Amino acid sequence: MLPTGLPPGAVPGPERPGPLRERVYEALLELITTHALQPGQHLVESELAGHLGVSRQPVREALQRLNTEGWVDLRPAQGAFVHEPTEGEADQLLTVRTLLEAEAEAEAEAEAARLAAAHAGSPGIAALEELCAEGEQAVADEDVDRAAALNAAFHAKVMELAGNTVLAGLATQVDRRVRWCYTPVARQRGRQSWIEHRALVTAIAARDGQRATELMREHTEHNRRSYQERDAT
């Protein structure tokens, strides 16, 4: 195992097409949000460049951009490290998720859960149910990474079914960060998270916008509390 903590083959080469620096940035961001690169982990330019099959320059540019966006910490005389979210940051991010999914005003951002209840058809409901089934299986298999990925996919699908492009665009900005914060509590939340998802699907299928909004608020609050209490469990 290399000093980066990544086993051989863990880092896929940056996908084509697109500018090299953008592809390297996306590859590193994916590794961070999926916790393949752990919070607090030291990032060595030469090793990451070797894994990605690129020179050090696009890696350096990507790390600088990730630092600006808060994903990476650049420490003088020490190098680059994956940023470790504080409890306060996680709380703020999950609060944003609450606003995006349940409390946004109807004129501008709308409530994704309510809108999904109003607009989702049978194919959309079926897609949510399938994600629930896959998420429950991931929990049963104790596959934390897959459970976290499916959690993100479920919330993204709710956004899609809402049919509001403005809200979806805002959600995209924080989706990766929410997934980043959810991963550490995925095991702790376990099956209960998917029970809550199932209840939300039921409300959406019944076109009960008020109930869907309430359930999304409660679900987000449960995730936030779990993150705050993770060290005590």
Rosetta blueprint (number, residue, H / E / L):
1 M L
2 L L
3 P L
4 T L
5 G L
6 L L
7 P L
8 P L
9 G L
10 A L
11 V L
12 P L
13 G L
14 P L
15 E L
16 R L
17 P L
18 G L
19 P L
20 L H
21 R H
22 E H
23 R H
24 V H
25 Y H
26 E H
27 A H
28 L H
29 L H
30 E H
31 L H
32 I H
33 T H
34 T L
35 H L
36 A L
37 L L
38 Q L
39 P L
40 G L
41 Q L
42 H E
43 L E
44 V L
45 E H
46 S H
47 E H
48 L H
49 A H
50 G H
51 H H
52 L H
53 G L
54 V L
55 S L
56 R H
57 Q H
58 P H
59 V H
60 R H
61 E H
62 A H
63 L H
64 Q H
65 R H
66 L H
67 N H
68 T H
69 E L
70 G L
71 W L
72 V E
73 D E
74 L E
75 R E
76 P L
77 A L
78 Q L
79 G E
80 A E
81 F E
82 V E
83 H L
84 E L
85 P L
86 T L
87 E H
88 G H
89 E H
90 A H
91 D H
92 Q H
93 L H
94 L H
95 T H
96 V H
97 R H
98 T H
99 L H
100 L H
101 E H
102 A H
103 E H
104 A L
105 E L
106 A L
107 E L
108 A L
109 E L
110 A L
111 E L
112 A H
113 A H
114 R H
115 L H
116 A H
117 A H
118 A H
119 H H
120 A L
121 G L
122 S H
123 P H
124 G H
125 I H
126 A H
127 A H
128 L H
129 E H
130 E H
131 L H
132 C H
133 A H
134 E H
135 G H
136 E H
137 Q H
138 A H
139 V H
140 A H
141 D L
142 E L
143 D L
144 V H
145 D H
146 R H
147 A H
148 A H
149 A H
150 L H
151 N H
152 A H
153 A H
154 F H
155 H H
156 A H
157 K H
158 V H
159 M H
160 E H
161 L H
162 A H
163 G L
164 N L
165 T H
166 V H
167 L H
168 A H
169 G H
170 L H
171 A H
172 T H
173 Q H
174 V H
175 D H
176 R H
177 R H
178 V H
179 R H
180 W H
181 C H
182 Y H
183 T H
184 P H
185 V H
186 A H
187 R H
188 Q H
189 R H
190 G H
191 R H
192 Q H
193 S H
194 W H
195 I H
196 E H
197 H H
198 R H
199 A H
200 L H
201 V H
202 T H
203 A H
204 I H
205 A H
206 A L
207 R L
208 D L
209 G H
210 Q H
211 R H
212 A H
213 T H
214 E H
215 L H
216 M H
217 R H
218 E H
219 H H
220 T H
221 E H
222 H H
223 N H
224 R H
225 R H
226 S H
227 Y H
228 Q H
229 E H
230 R H
231 D H
232 A H
233 T L
